[in-house]
Amino acid sequence: MGAAVPLRYVTFLKGSRWALLKAPERHTDYDRLRLAEVGRLNRRVYKAYLLKEELRALYCCGASSATLHLKAWLSWASRSLLRPFVKLARTLGKYSDGILAAIELGVSKGWLEGINNKIGVLKRRAYGFHSAAALIALAFLC
């Protein structure tokens, strides 16, 4: 077994969850301080955070630099020794042409995800209706 991790480190990492999930442009000074401490205490968690943010930056860069950015990210993630990111790099590598085309064309399926979410909410509201026609009518109504 590995060495025991002091409780204060576990508590600190647990308290840093929102700083790790929040977009960097929304970080407060306190969040940046927490991230610096995470980088000092747990390099694996900090590396995962950096990989996540660098992949997020792929969709912000222009179409001309997206190819190089994705190639560099795939290389970094493959060498990271973090199994979930190695697996993600393999998957994204298979679909890199589609990802780059979506970035170039500015295509997003966000609107479709929103509609699916609304339909899911309507299905919960329609629980107990006697027919599918009532659900369909409710979908058109909303």
C-alpha positions as CSV (number, residue, x, y, z in Angstrom):
1,M,0.0,0.0,0.0
2,G,1.0,3.6,-0.5
3,A,1.9,6.0,2.2
4,A,-0.9,7.5,4.2
5,V,-2.0,10.9,3.1
6,P,-2.4,13.5,5.8
7,L,-6.0,14.5,6.5
8,R,-5.3,18.2,5.9
9,Y,-4.3,17.5,2.3
10,V,-7.5,15.5,1.6
11,T,-9.5,18.3,3.2
12,F,-7.7,20.9,1.2
13,L,-8.2,19.1,-2.1
14,K,-11.9,18.5,-1.3
15,G,-12.3,22.2,-0.6
16,S,-10.7,23.0,-4.0
17,R,-13.2,21.3,-6.1
18,W,-15.0,24.4,-7.3
19,A,-11.8,26.2,-8.1
20,L,-10.8,23.2,-10.3
21,L,-14.1,23.1,-12.1
22,K,-14.6,26.8,-12.6
23,A,-13.4,28.5,-15.8
24,P,-10.1,30.4,-15.3
25,E,-11.6,33.7,-16.4
26,R,-14.0,33.5,-13.5
27,H,-11.4,32.7,-10.8
28,T,-11.0,34.9,-7.9
29,D,-7.6,35.5,-6.2
30,Y,-8.6,33.0,-3.6
31,D,-9.3,30.4,-6.3
32,R,-5.9,31.0,-7.9
33,L,-4.3,30.6,-4.5
34,R,-6.1,27.3,-4.0
35,L,-5.0,26.1,-7.5
36,A,-1.4,26.9,-6.7
37,E,-1.6,24.9,-3.5
38,V,-3.2,22.0,-5.4
39,G,-0.2,22.1,-7.8
40,R,2.1,21.9,-4.8
41,L,0.3,19.2,-3.0
42,N,-0.9,16.9,-5.8
43,R,0.7,17.1,-9.2
44,R,-1.5,14.5,-10.7
45,V,-4.7,16.5,-9.9
46,Y,-3.1,19.7,-11.1
47,K,-1.9,18.0,-14.4
48,A,-5.5,16.8,-15.0
49,Y,-6.7,20.4,-14.4
50,L,-4.2,21.8,-16.9
51,L,-5.1,19.1,-19.5
52,K,-8.8,19.9,-19.0
53,E,-8.3,23.6,-19.5
54,E,-6.0,23.2,-22.5
55,L,-8.6,21.0,-24.2
56,R,-11.2,23.7,-23.4
57,A,-8.9,26.3,-25.0
58,L,-9.0,24.3,-28.3
59,Y,-12.5,25.5,-28.9
60,C,-11.5,29.1,-28.3
61,C,-8.5,29.2,-30.8
62,G,-9.1,29.9,-34.4
63,A,-9.5,27.3,-37.2
64,S,-5.9,27.9,-38.4
65,S,-4.2,27.0,-35.1
66,A,-6.7,24.3,-34.0
67,T,-4.9,21.5,-35.9
68,L,-1.6,22.2,-34.1
69,H,-3.3,22.7,-30.8
70,L,-5.2,19.4,-31.0
71,K,-2.1,17.6,-32.1
72,A,-0.1,19.0,-29.2
73,W,-2.9,18.2,-26.7
74,L,-3.2,14.6,-27.9
75,S,0.6,14.2,-27.6
76,W,0.6,15.7,-24.1
77,A,-2.4,13.7,-22.9
78,S,-1.0,10.4,-24.3
79,R,2.3,11.0,-22.3
80,S,0.5,12.2,-19.1
81,L,0.3,8.7,-17.5
82,L,-3.3,9.6,-16.4
83,R,-5.3,6.7,-17.7
84,P,-8.6,8.6,-18.3
85,F,-6.7,11.2,-20.3
86,V,-4.8,8.6,-22.3
87,K,-8.1,6.9,-23.1
88,L,-9.6,10.3,-24.0
89,A,-6.6,11.1,-26.3
90,R,-7.1,7.8,-28.2
91,T,-10.8,8.5,-28.6
92,L,-10.3,12.2,-29.7
93,G,-7.5,11.0,-32.1
94,K,-10.0,8.8,-33.9
95,Y,-12.4,11.7,-34.3
96,S,-10.0,14.5,-34.8
97,D,-11.2,15.2,-38.4
98,G,-14.7,15.7,-37.2
99,I,-13.6,17.8,-34.2
100,L,-11.5,20.1,-36.5
101,A,-14.4,20.4,-39.0
102,A,-16.7,21.4,-36.2
103,I,-14.3,24.1,-35.0
104,E,-13.7,25.4,-38.5
105,L,-17.4,25.5,-39.3
106,G,-18.4,26.8,-35.9
107,V,-20.9,24.0,-35.5
108,S,-22.4,23.3,-32.0
109,K,-25.0,20.8,-30.9
110,G,-25.8,22.9,-27.8
111,W,-29.2,23.7,-29.1
112,L,-30.0,20.1,-29.6
113,E,-28.9,19.2,-26.1
114,G,-31.2,22.0,-24.8
115,I,-34.2,20.5,-26.7
116,N,-33.4,17.0,-25.4
117,N,-33.3,18.4,-21.8
118,K,-36.6,20.2,-22.2
119,I,-38.2,16.9,-23.6
120,G,-36.8,15.0,-20.6
121,V,-38.4,17.6,-18.2
122,L,-41.7,17.2,-20.1
123,K,-41.5,13.4,-19.9
124,R,-41.3,13.7,-16.1
125,R,-44.2,16.2,-16.0
126,A,-46.2,13.9,-18.2
127,Y,-45.8,10.9,-15.9
128,G,-49.1,9.3,-15.4
129,F,-50.7,10.4,-18.7
130,H,-52.6,7.7,-20.4
131,S,-51.2,8.1,-23.9
132,A,-48.1,9.3,-25.8
133,A,-50.4,11.7,-27.6
134,A,-50.7,13.8,-24.4
135,L,-46.9,14.0,-24.1
136,I,-46.6,15.0,-27.7
137,A,-49.3,17.7,-27.2
138,L,-47.4,19.0,-24.2
139,A,-44.2,19.1,-26.2
140,F,-45.9,21.2,-28.9
141,L,-47.5,23.4,-26.2
142,C,-44.2,24.2,-24.5
